[in-house]
């Protein structure tokens, strides 16, 4: 499930519960900053797409509209 295009088109980000960004960072062996960038669509690498997918499917992520 690749949601990157879908989220960008809808101007959304992925919000996760408190503490989930740290858990995602530990799981993928990356910094919390990279996780934040991935969830806000700043990064779109293969790893960022994997992070978004895991956030939605395993860490209770949900879409939030960005304020314009």
Secondary structure, 3 states (H helix, E strand, C coil): CCCHHHHHHCCEEEECCCCHHHHHHHHHCCCHHHHHHHHCCCCCCHHHHHHHHHHHHHCCCEEEECCC
